[in-house]
Amino acid sequence: MTNKNTGNSIIGVNRAMLKDILPGTAQVWDTPISAQAMLCLDLYKNNQINILWIATDIREMERLHESLRTLSKYKNRFPSQPPLDIFRFQPMEKDPAIFGEHLKLTQHLREENPFIIITCPHAVEQEIPIAGESDQAIITLSITKTYKLDELTNWMSTAGYEFGVEVYSQGEAALRGGILDFWPAGSPRPVRVEFFGDEIDSIRYFDDQSQCSIEKIDSIQIPQMDFGFAGEKTCLITDLLPENTLIINP
């Protein structure tokens, strides 16, 4: 890997040299996915910079994203830093689920939170809607907050979520009394929200096969899945990146 700001090649060198890597652009040559993931996390840890990593193709993007999520989950690598958000930025292809992921990412960038983004050349070259500028692009549900359930489900229907009996894929939702199940775009699992009146009593991930709750969480974002909501304003993902971003393989 060579950083265009320092001229250093860092594949196979000691980790102290990672601290010399600055925001800008860099190249990583043919390297195993596991090594790329470790390098990406170490760059983030040692330099406290945001990273946009451009994989060679969609398949490599998927593998690298999964490897990063696994490593960051099972290794406490960042005890003194804010929680790390790892995004997969896919080509749009008129997929409502991917559109929802893009909305979550644009809002995340707008809020100036730290990130690692894994993408591919096709996605980087596409212009994306920036509906994240609207407060209605994403709704965030949090424990103990109050929401009128009928207004929330009406918004979800308008946002492109399809209500049925049970939830098995992204974009689906189901309502049973005060229990709202749905699978938001970009979420690893579907979500179950239990209401007590207008107040949220609990938020949990659940298994889409057994339909059983498996993990408590404090909040969840529900992004729009309706392309018509975005309007005509678009930009490249690189236009939204802050200055302290290292772009790998531009």
C-alpha positions as CSV (number, residue, x, y, z in Angstrom):
1,M,0.0,0.0,0.0
2,T,1.3,3.4,-0.9
3,N,-0.1,6.7,0.6
4,K,0.0,9.5,-1.9
5,N,0.6,12.0,0.9
6,T,3.6,10.2,2.5
7,G,4.9,7.9,-0.3
8,N,5.1,5.0,2.2
9,S,4.5,1.4,1.3
10,I,3.1,-0.3,4.4
11,I,2.2,-3.9,3.4
12,G,4.3,-6.1,5.5
13,V,5.8,-3.3,7.7
14,N,5.5,-2.8,11.5
15,R,2.3,-1.1,12.7
16,A,4.1,2.0,14.0
17,M,4.4,3.2,10.4
18,L,0.6,3.2,10.1
19,K,0.6,6.4,12.1
20,D,2.3,8.1,9.2
21,I,-0.7,7.5,6.9
22,L,-2.7,10.8,6.4
23,P,-6.1,11.6,5.0
24,G,-6.0,11.5,1.2
25,T,-5.7,8.5,-1.2
26,A,-3.8,5.2,-1.1
27,Q,-3.4,2.0,-3.1
28,V,-3.6,-1.6,-1.8
29,W,-2.3,-4.2,-4.1
30,D,-3.4,-7.8,-4.4
31,T,-3.9,-8.8,-0.7
32,P,-6.0,-11.5,1.0
33,I,-9.4,-10.3,2.3
34,S,-8.5,-11.0,5.9
35,A,-5.3,-8.9,5.6
36,Q,-7.3,-6.1,4.0
37,A,-9.8,-6.1,6.9
38,M,-7.0,-6.1,9.5
39,L,-5.2,-3.2,7.8
40,C,-8.5,-1.2,7.5
41,L,-9.2,-1.6,11.2
42,D,-5.7,-0.7,12.2
43,L,-5.6,2.4,10.0
44,Y,-8.9,3.5,11.6
45,K,-7.5,2.8,15.1
46,N,-4.1,4.3,14.8
47,N,-5.0,7.4,12.8
48,Q,-8.6,8.1,13.9
49,I,-9.6,8.9,10.3
50,N,-12.6,7.9,8.3
51,I,-12.0,5.3,5.5
52,L,-13.6,4.8,2.1
53,W,-12.3,1.4,0.9
54,I,-13.0,0.7,-2.8
55,A,-12.9,-3.1,-3.4
56,T,-12.1,-4.4,-6.9
57,D,-15.7,-5.7,-7.5
58,I,-19.0,-6.4,-5.8
59,R,-17.9,-9.9,-4.7
60,E,-14.8,-8.6,-3.0
61,M,-16.8,-5.8,-1.4
62,E,-19.2,-8.3,0.1
63,R,-16.4,-10.4,1.5
64,L,-14.5,-7.5,2.9
65,H,-17.6,-6.0,4.5
66,E,-18.4,-9.3,6.2
67,S,-14.8,-9.8,7.4
68,L,-14.7,-6.3,8.9
69,R,-18.0,-6.8,10.7
70,T,-16.8,-10.1,12.1
71,L,-13.5,-8.7,13.3
72,S,-15.0,-5.6,14.9
73,K,-17.6,-7.6,16.7
74,Y,-15.4,-10.2,18.3
75,K,-12.3,-8.1,19.0
76,N,-12.5,-5.1,21.4
77,R,-10.2,-3.1,19.2
78,F,-11.5,0.4,19.9
79,P,-12.1,0.8,23.7
80,S,-11.3,4.5,23.8
81,Q,-13.1,5.5,20.5
82,P,-16.7,6.1,19.6
83,P,-18.6,3.0,18.3
84,L,-17.5,2.1,14.8
85,D,-20.0,2.1,12.0
86,I,-19.1,-0.1,9.0
87,F,-21.2,0.6,5.9
88,R,-21.5,-1.3,2.7
89,F,-22.2,1.1,-0.2
90,Q,-23.7,-0.9,-3.0
91,P,-24.7,0.1,-6.6
92,M,-28.2,1.5,-6.6
93,E,-29.9,-0.8,-9.2
94,K,-33.4,0.5,-8.2
95,D,-33.5,-1.8,-5.1
96,P,-35.6,-0.3,-2.3
97,A,-33.5,-2.0,0.4
98,I,-30.3,-0.5,-1.1
99,F,-32.0,2.9,-1.4
100,G,-32.8,2.7,2.4
101,E,-29.2,1.8,3.1
102,H,-28.0,4.9,1.1
103,L,-30.4,7.1,3.1
104,K,-28.9,5.9,6.4
105,L,-25.4,6.4,5.1
106,T,-26.1,10.0,3.9
107,Q,-27.6,10.9,7.2
108,H,-24.7,9.4,9.1
109,L,-22.3,11.5,7.0
110,R,-24.4,14.6,7.5
111,E,-24.1,14.1,11.3
112,E,-20.3,13.8,11.0
113,N,-20.0,10.5,12.8
114,P,-16.9,8.3,12.3
115,F,-17.2,5.6,9.7
116,I,-15.6,2.9,7.5
117,I,-17.3,2.5,4.1
118,I,-16.7,-0.5,1.9
119,T,-17.7,-0.1,-1.8
120,C,-16.8,-0.9,-5.4
121,P,-16.0,1.1,-8.5
122,H,-19.5,0.8,-10.0
123,A,-21.1,2.3,-6.9
124,V,-18.6,5.1,-6.5
125,E,-19.4,6.2,-10.1
126,Q,-23.1,6.4,-9.5
127,E,-24.9,9.5,-8.4
128,I,-27.2,8.9,-5.4
129,P,-30.3,10.7,-4.0
130,I,-29.5,12.9,-1.0
131,A,-32.9,12.8,0.6
132,G,-31.1,12.4,3.9
133,E,-31.3,16.2,4.1
134,S,-34.9,15.8,5.0
135,D,-36.0,15.0,8.5
136,Q,-38.6,12.6,7.1
137,A,-36.0,10.5,5.3
138,I,-35.4,8.4,8.4
139,I,-37.3,7.9,11.7
140,T,-35.4,6.8,14.8
141,L,-37.3,4.8,17.4
142,S,-35.8,4.7,21.0
143,I,-36.7,3.1,24.3
144,T,-39.1,5.0,26.5
145,K,-39.9,7.6,23.8
146,T,-43.5,8.1,22.7
147,Y,-44.9,7.6,19.2
148,K,-48.5,7.3,18.0
149,L,-48.6,3.8,16.6
150,D,-51.2,4.6,13.9
151,E,-49.1,7.6,12.7
152,L,-46.0,5.5,12.6
153,T,-47.5,2.7,10.6
154,N,-49.0,5.2,8.2
155,W,-45.6,6.7,7.6
156,M,-44.1,3.3,7.1
157,S,-46.7,2.4,4.5
158,T,-46.0,5.7,2.7
159,A,-42.3,5.0,3.0
160,G,-42.6,1.8,1.1
161,Y,-42.9,-0.9,3.8
162,E,-45.4,-3.7,3.0
163,F,-47.6,-4.9,5.9
164,G,-48.5,-8.6,6.1
165,V,-48.8,-11.4,8.7
166,E,-45.1,-12.0,9.4
167,V,-41.7,-10.5,8.4
168,Y,-39.2,-12.5,6.4
169,S,-37.3,-9.9,4.3
170,Q,-36.2,-6.3,4.2
171,G,-39.1,-3.9,3.6
172,E,-41.8,-6.1,5.2
173,A,-43.7,-5.2,8.4
174,A,-46.5,-6.7,10.6
175,L,-48.7,-5.3,13.4
176,R,-50.3,-7.3,16.1
177,G,-51.9,-5.2,18.8
178,G,-49.1,-3.2,20.4
179,I,-46.3,-5.2,18.8
180,L,-44.7,-3.9,15.6
181,D,-42.4,-6.1,13.6
182,F,-40.5,-4.8,10.6
183,W,-37.2,-5.3,8.7
184,P,-35.6,-1.9,8.0
185,A,-33.1,-1.6,5.1
186,G,-29.5,-2.2,6.1
187,S,-30.5,-3.9,9.4
188,P,-28.8,-7.3,9.9
189,R,-32.1,-8.7,11.3
190,P,-35.8,-7.8,11.6
191,V,-36.9,-5.8,14.6
192,R,-39.7,-6.2,17.1
193,V,-41.0,-3.0,18.9
194,E,-43.4,-3.5,21.8
195,F,-45.5,-0.5,22.8
196,F,-47.2,0.2,26.1
197,G,-49.8,2.8,25.0
198,D,-47.8,5.3,23.0
199,E,-44.5,4.5,24.8
200,I,-41.9,2.1,23.5
201,D,-41.4,-0.6,26.1
202,S,-38.8,-2.7,24.3
203,I,-36.9,-3.0,21.0
204,R,-35.4,-6.4,20.0
205,Y,-33.9,-8.1,17.0
206,F,-35.7,-11.3,16.2
207,D,-35.0,-14.4,14.1
208,D,-36.8,-14.3,10.8
209,Q,-37.2,-18.1,10.7
210,S,-38.3,-18.9,14.3
211,Q,-39.8,-15.4,14.8
212,C,-38.3,-15.5,18.3
213,S,-36.7,-12.4,19.9
214,I,-33.0,-12.7,20.3
215,E,-31.3,-9.4,21.3
216,K,-32.3,-6.2,23.1
217,I,-31.3,-2.9,21.5
218,D,-31.9,0.7,22.6
219,S,-32.9,2.3,19.3
220,I,-33.4,1.5,15.6
221,Q,-33.6,3.6,12.4
222,I,-36.3,3.2,9.9
223,P,-35.2,4.6,6.5
224,Q,-37.5,5.4,3.6
225,M,-37.7,2.7,0.9
226,D,-39.7,4.8,-1.7
227,F,-37.7,6.2,-4.6
228,G,-40.2,8.9,-5.3
229,F,-39.4,10.4,-1.9
230,A,-35.8,11.3,-3.0
231,G,-36.6,13.9,-5.6
232,E,-34.1,14.9,-8.3
233,K,-31.2,16.1,-6.2
234,T,-28.2,13.7,-6.4
235,C,-24.5,13.6,-5.8
236,L,-21.5,11.2,-5.7
237,I,-20.7,9.5,-2.5
238,T,-17.2,11.2,-2.6
239,D,-18.9,14.6,-2.5
240,L,-20.2,13.8,1.0
241,L,-17.0,12.7,2.6
242,P,-15.3,14.9,5.2
243,E,-11.7,16.1,4.8
244,N,-10.3,13.6,7.3
245,T,-11.1,10.6,5.0
246,L,-8.6,8.2,3.6
247,I,-9.7,6.7,0.2
248,I,-8.2,3.3,-0.6
249,N,-8.0,2.4,-4.3
250,P,-9.5,5.5,-5.8
